[in-house]
């Protein structure tokens, strides 16, 4: 929406992230959960380059709020002094576990389980 175009592939994600940097952002993370496939890839662009974060898609309908949850978890990691990429890795792991342990509320895309314990970050 920010760029006024569709982002439908990982190449589109990389281009969008770079274009957001051109607006003055110091970093841009494009979440890839909307792209079909068995793997979910998020793309980070910084002045140092582009990095991909990938993992298997978690089957389930409790995915409402994944973007807000991911952003908040990343912000928490940065506030704790983590490097950006480490904060992203830990936040992604948190969101995966929140989807896996979601309570299954409602009949549509239900909420994540935000109450699960955050595992200590081991650098992966």
N, C-alpha and C positions, 0 to 999 in steps of 0.2 A: 504493500500500500504506500509506503514512504517513497518508493521509486516510480510508482505508476505503471508497473508491469508485472506480468506473471513470472513466478519463480517455480519452475517445474522439474528442474534437474539439478544435480550437484554442480554442474558447470554454471547454471544460472545462479545458484547460491553463492558460488565464489565470486562471480561478477557483481552480484548485489552487495556482498560484503565489502568488496573493494570500492564500489561506488559510494557506500555509506561513509567509508573513510574519507573520501573526497569532500564530503560535506563538513568534515572537521572532527568526526569521531576519532578517538584514540584507539578504539577496537570495536569490531562489530561481529556478533555471533548470530548466525542464521540457523534457526532450528529446523531440522529436516523431517519431523514426524509426519508432515503432510504429504511427503513424497512416497508413493506406493513402493512396496518391496519388503523383503524379509529383514533388511538391515536399515537402521535409522542412522543417518549421518548428519551431524551438525558441523557447520563450517565457521571457523574463526579467522578473521582478517585483522592484522595489526600492521604497523609500518614495517615490521620485520618479515612479513609474509603471510601465507595462508596455511592453516592447520585444520585437519579433519579429525573429528571424534566420532567413531562408529561403534555400534553394538547391535545385537539382535533385537528385532521388534518384539515387544511383549504383547502377547494376545490378551485382549480384554477390552471392555467398554468403559472402564473407569479412567478416563484420560482428560476429564474436564479440569483445566487449570494447569496443565503441564508447563506451559510457557511462563506463567507467573511464578510457579513454584521453582522452576529452573533459575529464573532471574534472581529471585529472592535468595535461593541457596548459594548462587554465585556471589551475590553481594555479601552474604554472611562470611563466606570464605575470604573474600578480599578484606573485609573488616577485621578478620582474625589474623591478617598478615600473610595470607597465602598468595603465591604467585597466581596470575590469572589462569594459566592453563591447569594448574593444580586445583584451583577453585572450580573450574569447569568440570574436570574429571570427577571430583567429589560430588558436585551438584548433580551430574548425570547419574551417578550411582544412587544417590538419594532418590531421584525421580523414578528410576527403574524399580527400586524397592517399594516406593510409594504406590506404584501401579500394581506390582505383584501382590501387595498386601491390602489393596483397597477393599473397603467394606461392601461394595456392590450395592450402594444405595440408588434408589430411583429406577427409572426404566430407560433412560437415555444414556448419554455420556456422563457417568457419575463422577464423584470427586475421588481424588487420590487419598491415600492414608498418610496425612501429614504428621501423624503422631508417632510414627515408627522412630526408633533410635538411629541416629546418624552414627555409622561405623567410623572408627578412627581412620584417617586417610593414610594409606600405605604407599603412596607415590605412584600407583598405577592408574 
